């Protein structure tokens, strides 16, 4: 694994700073040629994700300040990002941050049924979805009936 | 004689404009939706559509070969150069109408993107493979509201039926032949109906028996209301050329 990969992989997600872009599966590939040029491939979580431009700027800056002279960033759409690419470690970090992590993606392309999402605060399964769309496109909004706290749930995609 | 990349470019531009104009109409609801959660939902749905539109516009510009960027295409074209269908462009201020429209539009986009996801064009397949998962949430959202309002009170039932009647004439335009089409629009008709009709039935509503609207958006013919939408959407970019955040 190249050192450029290491630098880029450690960058935090701008909206979920507890996880890195590698944890989330946004970082697809980093290649270095023998002249020291770095080519980075990232994929958006959602087509309209406004964090992509910030991520791109962050990683160019990180690589330039690490001494790389030429960096280019490519957005790749295919294969489409899925929450299944998120590492187990990332899911634990999200949970500790107060965001219920996504479950596995169901097959058949239908919207995953929000069966039971565990409250990240008190661990209760007695929760209800209050909105399918939360503070960002990738999250839905839930309320716990046991501790009465609202929380975000990272939707399976 | 138009070249294959010109006709493909026109087709892609039509799909891009559908998503772009719909996104702009969704944005109108921010601060006006019946509840805060709905503000968030409609904003997020619009954002997904805008994301799809951006990639499609960039691709349309590339196919055209005159160096026009996504911004040039979104902000510097006049009404007659837009290729979106009438379904998405008309002004709306009734929540039921917006949900009826989203049901029709998301049902169509679901089938369209599902078909495009396996087409031989890698860019279209890439956009579609991503978008099809997002649109599943849009369709689900619209379907839940249509059922809740349709199978709600007498008042909400009546208004949801009126909203569906108002939007239904615009469905037909989505299935008319388009030059350069990668997926035959007519082939989507039965698939889209199969998605919509069960929702309408569950909502205790009737499938409207209404004549199709004239349409013509794919040829650049639009209703008056698109002009007002574009004036608002484009005014900043045109007043301050090159402005950035």
Contacts between the chains, C-beta under 8 A, distances in Angstrom:
chain1	res1	chain2	res2	distance
A	44	B	51	7.2
A	44	B	130	7.5
A	46	B	47	7.5
A	46	B	48	5.9
A	46	B	51	6.3
A	46	B	130	7.9
A	46	B	134	6.0
A	47	B	48	5.8
A	47	B	51	2.9
A	47	B	52	4.9
A	47	B	54	7.7
A	47	B	55	6.7
A	47	B	127	7.3
A	47	B	130	5.6
A	47	B	131	5.8
A	47	B	134	6.3
A	48	B	47	3.9
A	48	B	48	5.1
A	48	B	49	7.3
A	48	B	50	4.9
A	48	B	51	2.7
A	48	B	52	7.4
A	48	B	54	7.6
A	49	B	51	6.8
A	50	B	47	7.4
A	76	B	126	7.6
A	77	B	55	6.9
A	77	B	123	7.9
A	77	B	126	3.5
A	77	B	127	6.0
A	77	B	129	7.2
A	77	B	130	5.3
A	78	B	122	6.9
A	78	B	125	6.5
A	78	B	126	3.7
A	78	B	129	5.7
A	78	B	130	7.6
A	79	B	129	7.1
A	80	B	126	7.6
A	80	B	129	4.5
A	80	B	130	4.1
A	80	B	133	6.5
A	81	B	130	7.3
A	82	B	133	7.9
A	109	B	114	7.4
A	109	B	132	6.8
A	109	B	133	7.2
A	109	B	136	6.4
A	110	B	136	6.5
A	111	B	136	4.9
A	111	B	137	5.8
A	111	B	139	8.0
A	111	B	140	4.5
A	130	B	37	6.1
A	131	B	37	3.5
A	131	B	38	7.7
A	131	B	40	6.2
A	131	B	41	6.0
A	132	B	41	6.2
A	132	B	137	6.4
A	132	B	140	7.0
A	132	B	141	5.5
A	132	B	144	7.9
A	133	B	37	7.6
A	133	B	40	5.2
A	133	B	41	3.9
A	133	B	43	7.9
A	133	B	44	4.1
A	133	B	45	7.1
A	133	B	137	7.6
A	133	B	141	7.4
A	134	B	40	6.5
A	135	B	40	7.0
A	136	B	44	7.5
A	137	B	44	4.5
A	137	B	47	5.8
A	137	B	48	6.1
A	137	B	134	7.6
A	141	B	37	6.5
A	141	B	40	7.5
A	155	B	137	7.5
A	157	B	133	5.4
A	157	B	134	7.8
